[in-house]
């Protein structure tokens, strides 16, 4: 167990180095995306245009050998069949006419759902079965999606016209919601000198670190990382503090309408294990849980009207929850 953790921890850090060859100033984002991958989860990347959201997904796919990368550009006129696929009628000779399945771009290993909030709800809902059940239905038949399978969706928080906010049921399917920010000054200087507008992506010589079998194996290994009963109780208390903030003296709790779902507890434990593996350990510590708490909780806490009017940030709520909830 320990030997396998060390082997895959080394590989994961090699993947980070490869992505950092052309993605600068987004260390936390890169690490978090990799955590989602090894957890067999999905990630929602939110940030202003031009901060390497789609590039991060593309370069991640480049580090995996023989992986099938699919990119879906979400638009208002997109149809569910454009994503999952459809039946096509093929006319042949007498008694040879038949319907053939034309699979959509969802049948990929790494699927980039670019600007997912630009498509209407019927299209967004088409992603639900794929993300949760890892299968889609075309006609009367259900087809399993390839392994590994990961959806990395992006959205722009600035625009309000021509967009369709993701429903809570859809957002809850994402393991992480990562809010990407601008790079720091030194990183942006690197962006000016080394960027894909000046150089081609092939010029960065991204190495293939993982195989698809490696990804599947590490996804099986992550749940086996030790998580003690004390850590599990700590995770549950963190989630309960978002539902019953008055019991934990969380002052910003008055702005919470709905707390985190039970899925948050599951994902805190799973992502905490992934963080431990990336650190080269086969056991989870409270720091592992705290390291991924914002990404797991920020999209599972729903603020009330007063909180929205006051401009309360969900990350501030999570910060207070972490500070008020004791480990033991």
One Martini backbone bead per residue (centre of mass of N, CA, C, O) as a GRO file, in nm:
protein
  328
    1UNK     BB    1   0.061   0.060  -0.025
    2UNK     BB    2   0.295   0.263   0.022
    3UNK     BB    3   0.434   0.207  -0.249
    4UNK     BB    4   0.198   0.298  -0.431
    5UNK     BB    5   0.176   0.584  -0.324
    6UNK     BB    6   0.463   0.673  -0.409
    7UNK     BB    7   0.440   0.620  -0.709
    8UNK     BB    8   0.181   0.802  -0.764
    9UNK     BB    9   0.287   1.061  -0.640
   10UNK     BB   10   0.513   1.102  -0.843
   11UNK     BB   11   0.337   1.111  -1.098
   12UNK     BB   12   0.157   1.348  -1.019
   13UNK     BB   13   0.394   1.555  -0.999
   14UNK     BB   14   0.470   1.524  -1.297
   15UNK     BB   15   0.209   1.635  -1.411
   16UNK     BB   16   0.234   1.916  -1.289
   17UNK     BB   17   0.492   1.994  -1.439
   18UNK     BB   18   0.375   1.973  -1.724
   19UNK     BB   19   0.149   2.187  -1.692
   20UNK     BB   20   0.355   2.422  -1.599
   21UNK     BB   21   0.481   2.478  -1.882
   22UNK     BB   22   0.184   2.652  -1.971
   23UNK     BB   23   0.075   2.696  -1.667
   24UNK     BB   24   0.045   2.996  -1.485
   25UNK     BB   25  -0.050   3.074  -1.156
   26UNK     BB   26  -0.220   2.766  -1.103
   27UNK     BB   27  -0.159   2.559  -0.870
   28UNK     BB   28  -0.430   2.488  -0.731
   29UNK     BB   29  -0.584   2.408  -0.984
   30UNK     BB   30  -0.404   2.178  -1.082
   31UNK     BB   31  -0.421   2.004  -0.826
   32UNK     BB   32  -0.735   1.982  -0.817
   33UNK     BB   33  -0.778   1.844  -1.089
   34UNK     BB   34  -0.615   1.591  -1.018
   35UNK     BB   35  -0.787   1.504  -0.778
   36UNK     BB   36  -1.041   1.452  -0.944
   37UNK     BB   37  -0.926   1.235  -1.124
   38UNK     BB   38  -0.839   1.031  -0.883
   39UNK     BB   39  -1.159   1.038  -0.781
   40UNK     BB   40  -1.366   1.022  -1.015
   41UNK     BB   41  -1.438   1.322  -1.095
   42UNK     BB   42  -1.575   1.650  -1.116
   43UNK     BB   43  -1.527   1.987  -1.268
   44UNK     BB   44  -1.569   2.338  -1.187
   45UNK     BB   45  -1.470   2.618  -1.381
   46UNK     BB   46  -1.424   2.952  -1.255
   47UNK     BB   47  -1.377   3.241  -1.475
   48UNK     BB   48  -1.233   3.454  -1.645
   49UNK     BB   49  -1.121   3.535  -1.931
   50UNK     BB   50  -0.786   3.413  -1.997
   51UNK     BB   51  -0.690   3.185  -1.742
   52UNK     BB   52  -0.670   2.871  -1.844
   53UNK     BB   53  -0.903   2.663  -1.840
   54UNK     BB   54  -0.891   2.500  -2.109
   55UNK     BB   55  -0.585   2.450  -2.108
   56UNK     BB   56  -0.572   2.269  -1.858
   57UNK     BB   57  -0.737   2.038  -1.982
   58UNK     BB   58  -0.565   1.983  -2.233
   59UNK     BB   59  -0.294   1.921  -2.086
   60UNK     BB   60  -0.391   1.690  -1.918
   61UNK     BB   61  -0.456   1.506  -2.161
   62UNK     BB   62  -0.150   1.505  -2.264
   63UNK     BB   63  -0.047   1.323  -2.003
   64UNK     BB   64  -0.220   1.095  -2.149
   65UNK     BB   65  -0.226   0.795  -2.285
   66UNK     BB   66  -0.468   0.741  -2.524
   67UNK     BB   67  -0.657   0.969  -2.485
   68UNK     BB   68  -0.991   1.097  -2.507
   69UNK     BB   69  -1.054   1.415  -2.634
   70UNK     BB   70  -1.331   1.638  -2.554
   71UNK     BB   71  -1.507   1.923  -2.703
   72UNK     BB   72  -1.772   2.135  -2.576
   73UNK     BB   73  -1.967   2.391  -2.716
   74UNK     BB   74  -2.176   2.591  -2.553
   75UNK     BB   75  -2.507   2.670  -2.673
   76UNK     BB   76  -2.834   2.774  -2.716
   77UNK     BB   77  -2.870   2.554  -2.978
   78UNK     BB   78  -2.826   2.313  -2.822
   79UNK     BB   79  -2.856   1.959  -2.810
   80UNK     BB   80  -2.864   1.661  -2.656
   81UNK     BB   81  -2.773   1.498  -2.916
   82UNK     BB   82  -2.496   1.659  -2.941
   83UNK     BB   83  -2.381   1.489  -2.691
   84UNK     BB   84  -2.487   1.175  -2.685
   85UNK     BB   85  -2.663   1.131  -2.943
   86UNK     BB   86  -2.796   0.919  -3.219
   87UNK     BB   87  -3.021   0.812  -3.464
   88UNK     BB   88  -2.950   0.662  -3.784
   89UNK     BB   89  -3.074   0.633  -4.101
   90UNK     BB   90  -3.019   0.346  -4.310
   91UNK     BB   91  -3.020   0.297  -4.651
   92UNK     BB   92  -3.091   0.004  -4.826
   93UNK     BB   93  -3.178  -0.265  -4.908
   94UNK     BB   94  -3.395  -0.493  -4.892
   95UNK     BB   95  -3.430  -0.537  -4.549
   96UNK     BB   96  -3.165  -0.322  -4.468
   97UNK     BB   97  -3.291  -0.125  -4.299
   98UNK     BB   98  -3.144   0.102  -4.050
   99UNK     BB   99  -3.035   0.182  -3.725
  100UNK     BB  100  -2.777   0.398  -3.611
  101UNK     BB  101  -2.528   0.474  -3.387
  102UNK     BB  102  -2.443   0.815  -3.290
  103UNK     BB  103  -2.200   0.920  -3.112
  104UNK     BB  104  -2.106   1.147  -2.891
  105UNK     BB  105  -1.873   1.354  -2.715
  106UNK     BB  106  -1.918   1.205  -2.435
  107UNK     BB  107  -1.729   0.979  -2.566
  108UNK     BB  108  -1.493   1.022  -2.335
  109UNK     BB  109  -1.241   1.083  -2.103
  110UNK     BB  110  -1.194   1.395  -2.168
  111UNK     BB  111  -1.438   1.649  -2.092
  112UNK     BB  112  -1.500   1.965  -2.236
  113UNK     BB  113  -1.727   2.207  -2.093
  114UNK     BB  114  -1.776   2.488  -2.257
  115UNK     BB  115  -1.973   2.704  -2.128
  116UNK     BB  116  -2.227   2.554  -1.981
  117UNK     BB  117  -2.420   2.824  -1.924
  118UNK     BB  118  -2.521   2.857  -2.245
  119UNK     BB  119  -2.716   2.630  -2.198
  120UNK     BB  120  -2.994   2.486  -2.159
  121UNK     BB  121  -3.144   2.271  -1.938
  122UNK     BB  122  -3.181   2.023  -2.133
  123UNK     BB  123  -2.874   2.001  -2.177
  124UNK     BB  124  -2.767   1.987  -1.890
  125UNK     BB  125  -2.935   1.726  -1.816
  126UNK     BB  126  -2.776   1.536  -2.012
  127UNK     BB  127  -2.528   1.520  -1.803
  128UNK     BB  128  -2.630   1.366  -1.551
  129UNK     BB  129  -2.609   1.066  -1.630
  130UNK     BB  130  -2.314   1.073  -1.711
  131UNK     BB  131  -2.192   1.177  -1.434
  132UNK     BB  132  -2.335   0.962  -1.242
  133UNK     BB  133  -2.368   0.676  -1.422
  134UNK     BB  134  -2.178   0.639  -1.675
  135UNK     BB  135  -2.428   0.685  -1.880
  136UNK     BB  136  -2.631   0.647  -2.184
  137UNK     BB  137  -2.928   0.725  -2.375
  138UNK     BB  138  -3.015   0.571  -2.695
  139UNK     BB  139  -3.315   0.543  -2.724
  140UNK     BB  140  -3.336   0.207  -2.586
  141UNK     BB  141  -3.033   0.236  -2.517
  142UNK     BB  142  -2.753   0.161  -2.304
  143UNK     BB  143  -2.433   0.332  -2.257
  144UNK     BB  144  -2.122   0.309  -2.171
  145UNK     BB  145  -1.860   0.476  -2.056
  146UNK     BB  146  -1.553   0.538  -2.059
  147UNK     BB  147  -1.233   0.446  -1.922
  148UNK     BB  148  -1.193   0.710  -1.814
  149UNK     BB  149  -1.421   0.971  -1.665
  150UNK     BB  150  -1.427   1.335  -1.733
  151UNK     BB  151  -1.564   1.645  -1.627
  152UNK     BB  152  -1.475   1.980  -1.755
  153UNK     BB  153  -1.613   2.271  -1.656
  154UNK     BB  154  -1.700   2.596  -1.780
  155UNK     BB  155  -1.731   2.943  -1.650
  156UNK     BB  156  -1.870   3.275  -1.666
  157UNK     BB  157  -1.936   3.526  -1.412
  158UNK     BB  158  -1.999   3.804  -1.568
  159UNK     BB  159  -2.232   3.705  -1.735
  160UNK     BB  160  -2.612   3.738  -1.782
  161UNK     BB  161  -2.637   3.715  -2.086
  162UNK     BB  162  -2.708   3.416  -2.239
  163UNK     BB  163  -2.761   3.257  -1.968
  164UNK     BB  164  -2.774   2.938  -1.764
  165UNK     BB  165  -2.805   2.856  -1.468
  166UNK     BB  166  -2.715   2.617  -1.270
  167UNK     BB  167  -2.850   2.378  -1.114
  168UNK     BB  168  -2.814   2.225  -0.815
  169UNK     BB  169  -2.809   1.931  -0.924
  170UNK     BB  170  -2.572   1.983  -1.115
  171UNK     BB  171  -2.355   2.100  -0.921
  172UNK     BB  172  -2.351   1.845  -0.723
  173UNK     BB  173  -2.187   1.660  -0.933
  174UNK     BB  174  -1.949   1.818  -0.844
  175UNK     BB  175  -1.675   1.787  -0.663
  176UNK     BB  176  -1.563   2.061  -0.782
  177UNK     BB  177  -1.526   2.419  -0.722
  178UNK     BB  178  -1.328   2.639  -0.915
  179UNK     BB  179  -1.175   2.954  -0.846
  180UNK     BB  180  -1.030   3.150  -1.071
  181UNK     BB  181  -0.747   3.357  -1.089
  182UNK     BB  182  -0.518   3.566  -1.118
  183UNK     BB  183  -0.207   3.600  -1.174
  184UNK     BB  184   0.079   3.683  -1.081
  185UNK     BB  185   0.332   3.880  -1.179
  186UNK     BB  186   0.546   3.663  -1.248
  187UNK     BB  187   0.354   3.481  -1.411
  188UNK     BB  188   0.272   3.695  -1.624
  189UNK     BB  189   0.553   3.725  -1.745
  190UNK     BB  190   0.554   3.435  -1.855
  191UNK     BB  191   0.308   3.465  -2.036
  192UNK     BB  192   0.431   3.675  -2.227
  193UNK     BB  193   0.672   3.479  -2.320
  194UNK     BB  194   0.482   3.203  -2.261
  195UNK     BB  195   0.254   3.130  -2.518
  196UNK     BB  196   0.003   3.002  -2.742
  197UNK     BB  197   0.028   3.256  -2.935
  198UNK     BB  198   0.343   3.206  -2.989
  199UNK     BB  199   0.317   2.906  -2.923
  200UNK     BB  200   0.295   2.585  -2.955
  201UNK     BB  201   0.197   2.313  -2.783
  202UNK     BB  202   0.426   2.124  -2.894
  203UNK     BB  203   0.669   2.304  -2.787
  204UNK     BB  204   0.642   2.195  -2.478
  205UNK     BB  205   0.670   1.891  -2.450
  206UNK     BB  206   0.451   1.695  -2.347
  207UNK     BB  207   0.434   1.439  -2.131
  208UNK     BB  208   0.368   1.100  -2.081
  209UNK     BB  209   0.266   0.967  -1.771
  210UNK     BB  210  -0.008   0.843  -1.816
  211UNK     BB  211  -0.230   0.590  -1.821
  212UNK     BB  212  -0.537   0.460  -1.817
  213UNK     BB  213  -0.459   0.240  -1.612
  214UNK     BB  214  -0.345   0.427  -1.399
  215UNK     BB  215  -0.605   0.579  -1.338
  216UNK     BB  216  -0.774   0.336  -1.249
  217UNK     BB  217  -0.583   0.244  -1.020
  218UNK     BB  218  -0.584   0.512  -0.853
  219UNK     BB  219  -0.896   0.512  -0.813
  220UNK     BB  220  -0.876   0.249  -0.634
  221UNK     BB  221  -0.669   0.358  -0.415
  222UNK     BB  222  -0.791   0.607  -0.273
  223UNK     BB  223  -1.018   0.459  -0.090
  224UNK     BB  224  -0.772   0.310   0.081
  225UNK     BB  225  -0.715   0.537   0.238
  226UNK     BB  226  -0.674   0.632   0.549
  227UNK     BB  227  -0.972   0.694   0.767
  228UNK     BB  228  -1.049   0.789   1.051
  229UNK     BB  229  -1.291   0.836   1.285
  230UNK     BB  230  -1.204   1.124   1.358
  231UNK     BB  231  -1.215   1.237   1.067
  232UNK     BB  232  -1.510   1.168   1.011
  233UNK     BB  233  -1.624   1.345   1.237
  234UNK     BB  234  -1.508   1.608   1.130
  235UNK     BB  235  -1.659   1.608   0.862
  236UNK     BB  236  -1.946   1.607   0.976
  237UNK     BB  237  -1.917   1.872   1.136
  238UNK     BB  238  -1.871   2.057   0.896
  239UNK     BB  239  -2.145   2.001   0.762
  240UNK     BB  240  -2.330   2.068   1.007
  241UNK     BB  241  -2.235   2.371   1.026
  242UNK     BB  242  -2.405   2.445   0.759
  243UNK     BB  243  -2.691   2.366   0.894
  244UNK     BB  244  -2.601   2.433   1.222
  245UNK     BB  245  -2.442   2.713   1.307
  246UNK     BB  246  -2.535   2.775   1.605
  247UNK     BB  247  -2.379   2.524   1.738
  248UNK     BB  248  -2.086   2.672   1.626
  249UNK     BB  249  -2.080   2.988   1.614
  250UNK     BB  250  -2.170   3.085   1.321
  251UNK     BB  251  -2.227   3.399   1.216
  252UNK     BB  252  -2.271   3.350   0.896
  253UNK     BB  253  -2.519   3.150   0.922
  254UNK     BB  254  -2.757   3.362   0.873
  255UNK     BB  255  -2.697   3.331   0.542
  256UNK     BB  256  -2.809   3.041   0.547
  257UNK     BB  257  -3.037   2.832   0.385
  258UNK     BB  258  -2.846   2.590   0.282
  259UNK     BB  259  -2.673   2.322   0.331
  260UNK     BB  260  -2.490   2.064   0.296
  261UNK     BB  261  -2.471   1.769   0.158
  262UNK     BB  262  -2.393   1.436   0.187
  263UNK     BB  263  -2.194   1.454  -0.051
  264UNK     BB  264  -1.987   1.625   0.101
  265UNK     BB  265  -1.886   1.405   0.293
  266UNK     BB  266  -1.787   1.212   0.078
  267UNK     BB  267  -1.590   1.418  -0.069
  268UNK     BB  268  -1.410   1.491   0.169
  269UNK     BB  269  -1.296   1.206   0.207
  270UNK     BB  270  -1.195   1.156  -0.082
  271UNK     BB  271  -1.021   1.417  -0.124
  272UNK     BB  272  -0.845   1.373   0.125
  273UNK     BB  273  -0.710   1.120   0.012
  274UNK     BB  274  -0.588   1.255  -0.239
  275UNK     BB  275  -0.412   1.456  -0.084
  276UNK     BB  276  -0.245   1.244   0.062
  277UNK     BB  277  -0.125   1.109  -0.188
  278UNK     BB  278   0.017   1.369  -0.299
  279UNK     BB  279   0.192   1.368  -0.019
  280UNK     BB  280   0.271   1.049   0.037
  281UNK     BB  281   0.018   0.929   0.192
  282UNK     BB  282  -0.190   0.663   0.374
  283UNK     BB  283  -0.324   0.915   0.531
  284UNK     BB  284  -0.549   1.123   0.705
  285UNK     BB  285  -0.573   1.466   0.772
  286UNK     BB  286  -0.700   1.766   0.860
  287UNK     BB  287  -0.542   1.918   0.634
  288UNK     BB  288  -0.669   1.766   0.398
  289UNK     BB  289  -0.956   1.866   0.445
  290UNK     BB  290  -0.900   2.174   0.441
  291UNK     BB  291  -0.771   2.188   0.151
  292UNK     BB  292  -1.078   2.096   0.014
  293UNK     BB  293  -1.329   2.247   0.134
  294UNK     BB  294  -1.395   2.478  -0.065
  295UNK     BB  295  -1.441   2.302  -0.325
  296UNK     BB  296  -1.682   2.132  -0.188
  297UNK     BB  297  -1.872   2.369  -0.041
  298UNK     BB  298  -1.933   2.635  -0.214
  299UNK     BB  299  -2.170   2.473  -0.401
  300UNK     BB  300  -2.345   2.364  -0.124
  301UNK     BB  301  -2.405   2.658  -0.044
  302UNK     BB  302  -2.701   2.845   0.038
  303UNK     BB  303  -2.803   3.156   0.016
  304UNK     BB  304  -2.976   3.405   0.117
  305UNK     BB  305  -3.098   3.707   0.045
  306UNK     BB  306  -2.926   3.864   0.248
  307UNK     BB  307  -2.651   3.750   0.158
  308UNK     BB  308  -2.666   3.856  -0.133
  309UNK     BB  309  -2.710   4.157  -0.063
  310UNK     BB  310  -2.432   4.166   0.118
  311UNK     BB  311  -2.203   3.995  -0.032
  312UNK     BB  312  -2.156   3.714   0.057
  313UNK     BB  313  -1.905   3.479   0.093
  314UNK     BB  314  -1.861   3.144   0.091
  315UNK     BB  315  -1.563   3.134   0.180
  316UNK     BB  316  -1.615   3.279   0.451
  317UNK     BB  317  -1.793   3.061   0.566
  318UNK     BB  318  -1.585   2.832   0.552
  319UNK     BB  319  -1.371   2.965   0.727
  320UNK     BB  320  -1.546   2.971   0.985
  321UNK     BB  321  -1.606   2.674   1.006
  322UNK     BB  322  -1.309   2.584   1.036
  323UNK     BB  323  -1.251   2.766   1.295
  324UNK     BB  324  -1.501   2.641   1.482
  325UNK     BB  325  -1.430   2.347   1.423
  326UNK     BB  326  -1.334   2.084   1.588
  327UNK     BB  327  -1.148   1.801   1.561
  328UNK     BB  328  -1.249   1.672   1.861
   0.00000   0.00000   0.00000
